[in-house]
Amino acid sequence: MNIAEAIRIAFQSLWANKLRSVLSTLAIVIGVAAVIAVVTFVAGIDGYVAGKIFNLGADVFIMSKISPVETDIEHFLLAEKRKDLNLEDYEAVLQACPHCEYVGAAVRNSTGHVKYAEQSISDTTVQGITPSMAPIYDTDLSAGRMLNETDLESKSSVAVVGTDITEHLMPGVDPMGREIRLDGWTYRIIGVGKKKGQTLGQSLDNYVMIPITAYLKQYGEHKDSVRISGKATAAGASLNEAVDEARVALRAHRHDRPGEEDSFDIETNASLLGIWKDFSNTFFMATIGVACIALVVGGIVIMNIMLVAVTERTREIGIRKALGARRDDVLVQFLIESVTLSLVGGALGVIVGASFALLVTALIGMPSAIKLWAVAAGLLVAASVGVFFGVYPARKAAKLDPIVALRFEM
């Protein structure tokens, strides 16, 4: 049998029953669209997390009261009872880590209120940092200078701000040297960070960085736990040595008893990304499970529609067999129609899923990345559904006796 002719007949059959064809492929469209959308979002967020959130480098580690991505509720509740890390802990690590090129400390809150003249902006992330945090996090400035040791020692009221502060509060004005009010305290702008944009609808440029000593002076030493970061002299073995030195120093300073767990958490870029991967994979598998249910439902609907088509075209089958069509020819014809039906649904699902992902990205800034392997997998799964659920109707059509079929009347 000519495959091209079989495909042409399949499309004619689908076109002759347009509404039925659309309704029968709806579940396939939903299932494939869900798979494409989820893969697109997960791939985009994975890339964003690796490149923007956990972009610490292979030689950086973080020591904190609680891991920033803690997922074990029991461990979280126990960690909440720990003593906060403070600047004395930072000094202990700084003095006892020869394999650390830099050691820095930072503390933050995300509810700051900034005012300049009559303009103000809320929900600003306020970060108290040591100057060594700049090379650890590869902080780039578009103007001015970064905080230095003199600012730290003198608790200077100076600040490095994000572009949201300058664009919203002082548009068209040179921000350098201008004074802003941060939660009622006055700070002088000495630097402006490079624009980062936004994600998930949240701006990454609404921040103020001040010396950590000034932060603790304004907000109090017991409001937030300090996070200690270290950058090893080189990646690989040096990182492990730096982490071990920092861990021993901090355990000794916090008087952790031998054999007891650390009273703090240590994370590296690899461990943070590993935790995120575990979470995203769980979410991915759960969504794929739901999509698979939709695909099975779609397959059942296609099988039902093909059984109806066999019944409707019984006389046609009888005529074909009477004119010399073999059993395999009829089997292939109906299989091709089933696969065509599911592939059309799969193609529509790819378009809908990708369009939805791009629309969400445009509206709220959620990272997305369309993967060609996901598109190919979606079409392959759709075709497989068509084959699997089309075999029974096709075999039923192929087994029809031509004489009985010619006598059949609807």
LINNOR-V767860 format. One record per residue. N is the residue number from 0. RES is the residue in one letter. PHI is phi as a letter, one per 20 degrees, with the letter a starting at -180 (none if undefined). OMEGA is omega in degrees with one decimal (999 if undefined). Layout:
<<N;RES;PHI;OMEGA> <N;RES;PHI;OMEGA>>
//
This chain:
<<0;M;none;178.4> <1;N;f;-176.9> <2;I;f;-179.9> <3;A;f;178.3> <4;E;f;179.5> <5;A;f;179.1> <6;I;f;178.4> <7;R;f;178.6> <8;I;f;179.0> <9;A;f;179.7> <10;F;f;176.6> <11;Q;f;179.0> <12;S;f;178.7> <13;L;f;-178.3> <14;W;f;179.8> <15;A;f;179.5> <16;N;c;-171.5> <17;K;g;-177.3> <18;L;f;179.2> <19;R;f;179.9> <20;S;f;179.7> <21;V;f;-178.5> <22;L;f;-178.4> <23;S;f;179.6> <24;T;e;-174.3> <25;L;g;-179.4> <26;A;f;176.3> <27;I;f;179.0> <28;V;g;-178.3> <29;I;f;-178.8> <30;G;f;-178.9> <31;V;f;178.5> <32;A;f;178.7> <33;A;f;179.5> <34;V;f;-178.1> <35;I;f;-178.7> <36;A;f;-178.4> <37;V;f;179.3> <38;V;f;-179.7> <39;T;f;179.4> <40;F;f;-178.7> <41;V;f;179.1> <42;A;f;179.4> <43;G;f;-179.4> <44;I;f;176.4> <45;D;g;179.6> <46;G;f;-180.0> <47;Y;f;179.9> <48;V;f;-179.4> <49;A;f;-174.1> <50;G;e;-174.0> <51;K;d;-173.2> <52;I;e;-177.9> <53;F;d;-179.3> <54;N;e;-176.6> <55;L;e;-173.5> <56;G;n;-176.4> <57;A;f;-175.6> <58;D;d;-176.9> <59;V;d;174.9> <60;F;c;-179.4> <61;I;c;175.8> <62;M;d;-176.0> <63;S;b;177.8> <64;K;f;178.7> <65;I;c;177.8> <66;S;g;-179.4> <67;P;f;179.2> <68;V;c;-179.6> <69;E;f;-178.9> <70;T;d;179.8> <71;D;e;-174.4> <72;I;f;179.5> <73;E;f;177.9> <74;H;f;179.7> <75;F;f;-179.1> <76;L;f;176.9> <77;L;f;-179.0> <78;A;f;178.8> <79;E;f;-178.0> <80;K;e;-179.9> <81;R;f;172.9> <82;K;f;176.5> <83;D;f;170.4> <84;L;f;-178.2> <85;N;c;-177.8> <86;L;f;176.3> <87;E;f;174.6> <88;D;f;178.1> <89;Y;f;179.7> <90;E;f;179.8> <91;A;f;178.5> <92;V;f;-178.8> <93;L;g;-175.9> <94;Q;e;-172.5> <95;A;d;-178.5> <96;C;c;-179.4> <97;P;f;178.6> <98;H;e;177.5> <99;C;e;174.8> <100;E;f;176.4> <101;Y;c;169.1> <102;V;c;-178.2> <103;G;c;178.3> <104;A;c;-179.3> <105;A;b;175.1> <106;V;b;-173.7> <107;R;b;165.5> <108;N;b;-172.6> <109;S;d;-176.9> <110;T;c;-177.8> <111;G;f;177.9> <112;H;c;-176.6> <113;V;d;-178.6> <114;K;c;173.5> <115;Y;c;-174.3> <116;A;l;-179.5> <117;E;e;-178.0> <118;Q;e;179.2> <119;S;b;177.7> <120;I;b;-174.3> <121;S;d;178.9> <122;D;l;177.7> <123;T;e;176.1> <124;T;f;179.5> <125;V;d;-178.4> <126;Q;d;171.5> <127;G;e;-173.5> <128;I;c;166.7> <129;T;e;-178.3> <130;P;g;-178.1> <131;S;f;177.7> <132;M;f;-179.0> <133;A;f;177.4> <134;P;f;178.8> <135;I;f;-178.6> <136;Y;e;-179.9> <137;D;l;-179.4> <138;T;f;179.7> <139;D;d;178.7> <140;L;d;174.9> <141;S;e;179.4> <142;A;a;175.0> <143;G;m;-177.1> <144;R;c;177.1> <145;M;e;175.8> <146;L;f;179.6> <147;N;c;-176.3> <148;E;f;178.2> <149;T;f;176.9> <150;D;f;-177.4> <151;L;f;-175.4> <152;E;f;-177.5> <153;S;e;-178.2> <154;K;l;-175.1> <155;S;f;178.4> <156;S;e;179.2> <157;V;c;-174.5> <158;A;b;168.0> <159;V;d;-172.0> <160;V;d;174.1> <161;G;e;-175.4> <162;T;f;176.5> <163;D;f;-178.7> <164;I;f;-177.4> <165;T;f;-177.0> <166;E;f;-177.9> <167;H;e;-173.7> <168;L;e;-176.2> <169;M;b;-179.5> <170;P;f;178.6> <171;G;m;-178.2> <172;V;d;175.6> <173;D;f;-174.3> <174;P;f;-174.1> <175;M;f;179.5> <176;G;n;179.2> <177;R;f;179.9> <178;E;d;176.9> <179;I;d;176.4> <180;R;d;179.9> <181;L;d;-176.9> <182;D;l;175.1> <183;G;n;-179.7> <184;W;d;-176.6> <185;T;e;177.8> <186;Y;c;178.5> <187;R;d;-178.8> <188;I;f;177.2> <189;I;d;-179.5> <190;G;a;178.5> <191;V;c;-179.4> <192;G;f;175.3> <193;K;f;-178.0> <194;K;f;-179.2> <195;K;d;-178.4> <196;G;n;-178.4> <197;Q;b;174.0> <198;T;b;-177.5> <199;L;l;178.7> <200;G;m;-177.7> <201;Q;d;179.6> <202;S;f;175.8> <203;L;e;-175.8> <204;D;d;178.8> <205;N;e;-177.2> <206;Y;b;173.3> <207;V;c;176.5> <208;M;d;-179.7> <209;I;c;176.3> <210;P;g;-176.9> <211;I;f;177.4> <212;T;f;177.1> <213;A;f;177.6> <214;Y;f;-178.3> <215;L;f;176.9> <216;K;f;-177.3> <217;Q;f;-171.6> <218;Y;e;-179.4> <219;G;n;-175.5> <220;E;f;-175.0> <221;H;d;-179.6> <222;K;f;-176.4> <223;D;c;176.3> <224;S;e;178.7> <225;V;f;172.3> <226;R;d;-178.1> <227;I;d;179.9> <228;S;d;178.0> <229;G;c;177.3> <230;K;c;-177.2> <231;A;f;-179.2> <232;T;f;176.5> <233;A;b;-179.4> <234;A;f;175.4> <235;G;n;-175.3> <236;A;f;-179.2> <237;S;f;178.7> <238;L;f;179.3> <239;N;f;179.0> <240;E;f;179.2> <241;A;f;178.7> <242;V;f;179.5> <243;D;f;179.3> <244;E;f;-179.5> <245;A;f;-179.7> <246;R;f;179.9> <247;V;f;-179.5> <248;A;f;-177.6> <249;L;f;176.0> <250;R;f;-179.6> <251;A;f;-177.7> <252;H;f;-179.6> <253;R;e;175.6> <254;H;l;173.8> <255;D;f;-177.2> <256;R;f;177.2> <257;P;g;179.6> <258;G;n;178.5> <259;E;e;176.4> <260;E;f;175.6> <261;D;f;176.1> <262;S;e;-179.3> <263;F;a;176.9> <264;D;d;175.4> <265;I;c;179.2> <266;E;c;171.4> <267;T;d;178.3> <268;N;g;-178.3> <269;A;f;-177.9> <270;S;f;178.0> <271;L;f;178.9> <272;L;f;177.6> <273;G;f;178.0> <274;I;f;179.2> <275;W;f;179.5> <276;K;f;178.8> <277;D;f;180.0> <278;F;f;-177.5> <279;S;f;178.0> <280;N;f;177.2> <281;T;f;178.2> <282;F;f;-179.6> <283;F;f;-177.5> <284;M;f;178.7> <285;A;f;180.0> <286;T;f;178.1> <287;I;f;177.3> <288;G;f;177.8> <289;V;f;179.6> <290;A;f;179.3> <291;C;f;177.0> <292;I;f;178.7> <293;A;f;179.8> <294;L;f;177.4> <295;V;f;177.5> <296;V;f;178.0> <297;G;f;177.8> <298;G;f;178.7> <299;I;f;179.0> <300;V;f;179.0> <301;I;f;178.5> <302;M;f;179.3> <303;N;f;179.6> <304;I;f;179.6> <305;M;f;175.6> <306;L;f;176.3> <307;V;f;179.9> <308;A;f;178.1> <309;V;f;179.7> <310;T;f;-178.4> <311;E;f;-173.3> <312;R;d;-179.4> <313;T;f;179.4> <314;R;f;177.9> <315;E;f;179.0> <316;I;f;179.0> <317;G;f;179.7> <318;I;f;-179.6> <319;R;f;-179.4> <320;K;f;179.6> <321;A;f;179.6> <322;L;e;173.6> <323;G;o;178.9> <324;A;f;179.0> <325;R;e;179.0> <326;R;g;-179.5> <327;D;f;179.2> <328;D;f;179.1> <329;V;f;179.4> <330;L;g;-179.5> <331;V;f;-179.4> <332;Q;g;-177.2> <333;F;f;174.9> <334;L;f;178.9> <335;I;f;177.9> <336;E;f;178.9> <337;S;f;179.6> <338;V;f;178.1> <339;T;g;179.3> <340;L;f;-178.3> <341;S;f;178.6> <342;L;f;175.6> <343;V;f;176.4> <344;G;f;178.8> <345;G;f;179.5> <346;A;f;176.5> <347;L;f;178.4> <348;G;f;177.8> <349;V;f;-179.1> <350;I;f;-178.4> <351;V;f;-178.7> <352;G;f;179.7> <353;A;f;179.7> <354;S;f;178.6> <355;F;f;-179.9> <356;A;f;-179.8> <357;L;f;178.8> <358;L;f;178.4> <359;V;f;178.0> <360;T;f;-179.4> <361;A;f;-175.7> <362;L;e;-174.1> <363;I;c;176.2> <364;G;m;177.8> <365;M;f;-178.6> <366;P;f;177.2> <367;S;b;178.7> <368;A;b;-179.0> <369;I;f;-179.1> <370;K;d;-179.6> <371;L;f;179.6> <372;W;f;178.2> <373;A;f;177.2> <374;V;f;179.4> <375;A;f;179.9> <376;A;f;178.6> <377;G;f;179.1> <378;L;f;179.4> <379;L;f;178.4> <380;V;f;178.9> <381;A;f;178.6> <382;A;f;179.2> <383;S;f;177.0> <384;V;f;179.2> <385;G;f;179.5> <386;V;f;-174.9> <387;F;f;-176.7> <388;F;e;177.9> <389;G;e;-177.0> <390;V;f;-176.1> <391;Y;f;177.5> <392;P;f;-179.3> <393;A;f;178.2> <394;R;f;179.3> <395;K;f;178.3> <396;A;f;-177.6> <397;A;f;-176.5> <398;K;e;-178.2> <399;L;f;175.7> <400;D;f;-176.3> <401;P;g;-179.4> <402;I;f;178.0> <403;V;f;-178.4> <404;A;f;-179.3> <405;L;f;179.5> <406;R;e;-174.5> <407;F;f;176.0> <408;E;c;178.9> <409;M;f;999>>
//
